[in-house]
Amino acid sequence: MTTVDQLLTRNLLEVFGERDGDRRRAVIAELFDADVLFQDPEGAVRGRDAIDGKVAALLDGAPPAFAFRATAPVRVSGDLGVLTWAFGPADGAPVVSGTDIALSEHGRIVRLHTLLDGGA
């Protein structure tokens, strides 16, 4: 069974970091519960398609050279995981950073919350 640290790492790199929609949707189907709740400072959405839509909009608006990277190892407590990340030019300073907090059940993410640094 997939662990919450694996889920968070794959979410960062293979969902939020994946610009190819077909590959991203396949990973979303693998990692997320069908009724997943995702909440960020813009609000809450429910379901895999809604997450794909949010990621697509984010990546479509970002320069091609921008990438996500973890800034520390995933911290885990049971079925809850926390991952800090940065987004920006692969070879430069990030333009945004934040924290993902995921709750998993049966090897899938059922709730994902994103907090942005800097009060956003």
Steps between C-alpha positions, in 0.01 A plus 500: 500500500620849416613703802401861563858618442501329160160651420615854584826469307328361191227765527761776496708362214259292290179699545589864567825466309359317196411715200377209286128476577459131417788395724383734778141367492627139516701579814209692653280192453764290674575731794168661589170372633217572254336739750823671609473847654772748397524838669740786436478876562271534195239267651398136505424259217393139506592215268781395272384706201494816711857439616612443142334827399677695773839349412450558127413867558803546725744337259350662190565840660859423603814523286616163361825518700314514833498183709392381843754364748477373854688716750509245784415133554135410550396494865253226590272422792294192425277576201589873496794643306654846459727606212661840447573605144613781271400593144701704256786480253683169534831684528384804695318635801141386548215739428270326747537246778259318722394192686277210398316308770339171398274254676501152350273199528564158343801628304330804343479868584154590630579860606772732378558849636751747359630792705705771328787676672494875538148530634321401177 
